[in-house]
Amino acid sequence: MAVELQILGRAVKAVQYRQHRALDSRLASIGSTLAQWDALRAIGRTPGSSARQLAAATFQSEQAFGTLAGRLVAQGLVDRRPGRGRRIEHHLTTEGERMLSAGHEIADSVLQECFQSLAEPERETLLGLLRRIEESQPETRAGAAAPQEPA
């Protein structure tokens, strides 16, 4: 019996939706949202990155990322600095690093719960299958690059 692709796509989306809701809910306990923490994570991985690079890494438009980065700057979590030419570089502040670290602990807990029903070999298989699907898809935005770890 063939798997209905719409049902498969919806199942992937349902798992992602539950995971994101759980992350957002628990990140609220440290004063963050999933979008904010994901931006901090992207900046922490590649300090000095431009808004364009960070928007692609967080699956956002440049405009949406710019708005989010502005809020993070206002909260004292991110510092914007002039870079080469017209480039603006993004760096975490000490408070941003603290928020990122606290978020990592929460994310590890949520993701452990999310994937606890899968044995390690099943997790490896799932990751391999998802990466194979991702790699087979053409980019929808010029220059967009997917983050290296899911959230």
ABEGO torsion letter per residue (X at the ends): XBBBAAAAAAAAAAAAAAAAAAAAAAAAAAGBBAAAAAAAAAAAABBGBBAAAAAAAAGBBAAAAAAAAAAAAAAGABBBBBBBEABBBBBBBAAAAAAAAAAAAAAAAAAAAAAAABBAAAAAAAAAAAAAAAAABBBABBGBBBBABBX
